[in-house]
Amino acid sequence: MKTQIPNWLIILGGCGQIFTAMIYPYIRHKVFDWYNDVKQLKSLNQEIAKTYGRYIQGLNFSFGLIAILLTGDLQNGTRLALALTGLIAAYWVGKVMTQIAYYPMYQIPQKTIFKIGSYFMNSLFILFAIVYTWLFIINFTTYFNF
């Protein structure tokens, strides 16, 4: 019996990833005061930090679009589906692991909205990690005929 993830769950994950991309500048600015910290770096390092921030934002947005527009293709068991879901799963599992390993030692501002936002964003990251790992496992078992 072939297991399949409901399309609505993949689309929900895609919408969540687009949301993370859209909210990312707000979080950097309002929650972490990131721009003032970056200003303290040398010019080249400022540009590198900004570039990596844009990469993260772009990947989150792109992964979301892929999930929304190519829902069926992400679970069709092809080599490309296997590779893409593996990449996205590794990205989000890595994000969750980084979040757990490093971020608890830092304090976010103690406003209620930021506390709630922190729990919400972490829940989204865990959702993404679960959905894409599940998709990867399904594609893996389909491709290798398990």
N, C-alpha and C positions, 0 to 999 in steps of 0.2 A: 504494500500500500504506500503510495507516494504522499508524503506530507506536504502541505502547502500553507504558506502564511496568507492570511486574508489580505486582499488588496488594500482594504481600508487602513490596515495597520501600517503597511508600507507607505501609503500616501500620507498618513498622519505623521509618520517619521520624516517624510520629505518636507512636509509643511513645518515641522519643528526645526529641521535643519535650516530652512530658509529663515525662519524666525530668529534662530541663533545668529545667522549672518547679519540680519537687519538690526538686531539689538546690540551687537558687538561694539559698535562705536559708542553707544550710550554707556555701556558697562565700563569700557576703558576710561571714558571721560568722567562720569559721575561717581562711579563706585571706587575705581582704583586711582584716579587722578594721574593716569598713565602719561598723558601728554606733558605734564610738568616734570615727571620723572625722566622722560625721554629727552627733554631739553637739556638735561644735565650731562648727556653723553656728547662725545665728539661728533662732528657733523656726519662723518661716514657711518658711525654706529647708529646715529639717529635714523638715517635713511634705511639701514639694514633692519632696524627694529620696526619701522613703519612698513617696509616691504613684507616682512614676515607676518605682520598683523593683517596685511591685505591678502596674503596667501591663505591664511586661516579663514578669513572671511569669504574669500572666493571659493575655497574648497567646500566649506559648509553650504554655501549657496548652490554650488554645482552638484554636490551630492543630493541636495534636496530636489533640484530640478530633475535629476536622473531618476530618483525614486518616484516622483509624480508622473513624469512623462514616459518612463520605460518600466513600469511596474511589472508587467508580464515578463519582459526580457531579463529582469533581475533574478527570476526564479525558473528559467527554462533549462537549466542544467548544462549549458554550453561552457566551453572553456572561457569565453569572455565573461559570462555571468559569474563563473567560479572566481576568476581573477579580480573582477571588479568588486564583488561582494567581499572577497578576502581583503582587498585593499581598504575598503570602507570599514569593515569590521576591525581591522588592525588599527586604523586611525582612531575610532571611537573607543575601543578597548584601551588603547594607549592613553587616550585623554582621561578616561575614568581612572586608570592606574596612577597617572600623574596627579590627578585631582586628590586621590586618596593619600598618596605618598608625600606630596609636597605642600599642597594648599592649606591643610589644617593648621600649619604653623604660622600662617599669616592671618591677620585680622581684617575682616571687611567692616566697613562702617556699621554701627549698631542700629541704624534706623530699621524699623519694622519692615518696610518695603524691600530693603536690601537683604534682610534675613530670609523673607519669604521667597524673594527672587533667587537667592542662593539655593534653597531647597528645590525650587522649580527647575532651575537650570541643571542641577545635578541629576534630578529625576529624568530630564530629557536626555542627558548624556548616557545615562544607564539604559534608557529605552533604545537609543540608537545602537548602543553596543550589543544589546540583546537581539534586536531585529536583524542587524546585519550579520551577526555571528550565526543566528538561526538560518538566515538565507544562505550563508556560506556553507553551513553543514548540509543543508538540503541540496545545494548545487554539487557539493563534493560527493555526497552519496549517490546522486543521480548520475553524475559524470562517470564515476567509477563503478556503477552498477551494484551498489551495496543493497 
